[in-house]
Amino acid sequence: MARIAGVDLPKDKKTEVALTYIYGIGRTSAHKILAQAGVDPNVRTKNLTEDDIVKIRAILERDYTVEGDLRREVTTHIKRLMDIGSYRGLRHRKSLPARGQRTRTNARTRKGPKKSSMAGKGKKKGMLKK
């Protein structure tokens, strides 16, 4: 099993897809990395040689910010927006969409489960008929 950037890559997937399991690497980046390393994108991860894995690991460390470092960088950017009080920072603070999406309907992923607006109008428990 190939372990790159602290992530165990799946064995039975093509290398191009398996690299996308690393946070910060998408299909395009994976394709570029494999081209630089001279590895066929269609080879399964279990069939990679140790040399191929070392080449991929070296390219990732040299050219890309991934996993923990990237997560830390993103959270610091969001904290900076919140600290300076920008509109995007306020949206993050209120857990609302920050990129202009509508919130009257939808946006359930950011807002969480729907809250009942009227008292006593929610889902009733224990009212099953036999």
N, C-alpha and C positions, 0 to 999 in steps of 0.2 A: 504494500500500500504506500503510495506516494504521500509524503507529508511536506507541504510547502507553505511557508509563512504561518506556521502553527495550525494549519487546517489539513485534515485528512481528506484527500480527494477520493471520490468514489471510483472503484476499480473498473466497473463494467461500462463506463461512459467514455465517449471520445474525449481526447485530451482537451480539445477546444471548449467543450461544454463543461468538463470537469474543472477547468481553471476558473470558471465563473462562480464556483462555490466560495472563492476568496472574496471578501468584502472589498469593493473598489475595482474589481476586474469584471468587465462585461465581455460580450462576444467579440466586439471590435478589438479591444485591448488584448484579449486572449489570442486572437488571430495574429496581431502584430508581434506579440511575445514569441509565439511559436515560429513565426517567419524569421525573427532575429536569431532564435536558437537553432534553426535548421531542423525542426521536428515536424513530422507530418501531422496535421491536425486531426486526421482520421484514425490515428493509432489509438487503441484503447489504453487507459491509464495503467492497467496491469502489465502491458507489454512494453512500457517505457524502460529504457536502460538507465543505469545509475548516472551515466554521463549526461543524458538528456535532462534528468531531474536537476543535476547540479547546474547545467546551463540555464535552465528556466529560473531556478532559485537566484542565480547571480543577476540575471536581467531584472527580476522583480526587485531585488534589494537595491540595485543601482539606479533604476529609472522610475520606479513607481512607489507611491505612498499607499500602503494597504493595511487592512485589519485595524489593530489597536491605535496606531498613529493616526490613521485617517479618521477613525471614529472620534478620537480626542480633538482633532483639528475641526471637525464639523461641529462638535458640541461647543468648542470655544467661540466659533463664529456666531452660533446662535446666542450664546451668553452675551457676547459683545453687542449684538443687536438689541437684546433685552436691556442691557445696562444703559445704552445711549438713548433708549426710549423711542426708537424708530417705529414706524407703523408695523413693519414686519415683526419687530421684537414684541410689540403689544399683542399681535395675533398669536405668536408663539406662547406668550405668557397666559393668554386666555384659552389655549388649546383650540384655536379655530384655524381654518385654512389660511395660509399666508400668501397664496399666489392668485388671489382674485376669484376663487370659485364661489358659487352661490351657496348660501347657508340656510335659506328659508326652507328648502327641501334638500335632501342629500347631506353630505358631510358627516355621515354617521360614524365613519371611522375616527375622525378627529373629536367629535362631540360626545361619543359614547352612546350607550343605549338610550332609547327615547324615553323621556320623562312625561308622565301624564300631566296635562295642564289643568284638569279639573279634579277636585278632591273627590275621592270615592269612585272615580270613573275608571280606575286601572283594572288590571287583570284580577279576577276574583279567584281565591284559592279555596279548595274544599267544597265546591258547589257542584260536584258530580252527581248525576241522577243514576239510580240503580234500577 
